[in-house]
């Protein structure tokens, strides 16, 4: 019934290996570990269909986002290559729109969403202002992508205010999407402002996917 628990240690090991490979810029290992890690997250989310009170529709939305991320992971190996980055932006815009659309279908909108949106909008403006001079020809794509990320986080945090999702799911979804957002912000600063060590981004990306993948299995939890 809760078969996804078996794969969590495997996922954690892969997250660590992935982060180490990124730190060493070992692209051969990244090309293997990165998509394998997301594939494990896909399996974890898929097991959500076997748990009590499973919501098939919601699980399929999560699976769709993870599958798009898997396709992106196959491409997103050499993050220093401009063609790789632009293809990755397109794929992950689709992936990171899938999660919030699915969440909104089942959770709707709530008044506190406006407060969360205001905070996230300030973060969006602040981030763009910080990297603006380094964006140059990347300004339009980054402005679009950077807007999708806080929108995704907003829809995830909104699950705290509705009645469809459990508190456990709200924590997993909010934590997972926020990790994805922060990981991409670190990369954006590294790429467009000044080179900085990518200490957190790899952990946040792979870890965020894991948390999101766990959410379909937690409808019965508090």
PyMOL commands that set and color helices and strands:
alter all, ss='L'
color gray80, all
select helices_A, chain A and resi 4-23+27-50+56-75+82-107+112-160+167-192+201-217
alter helices_A, ss='H'
color red, helices_A
deselect
rebuild
show_as cartoon
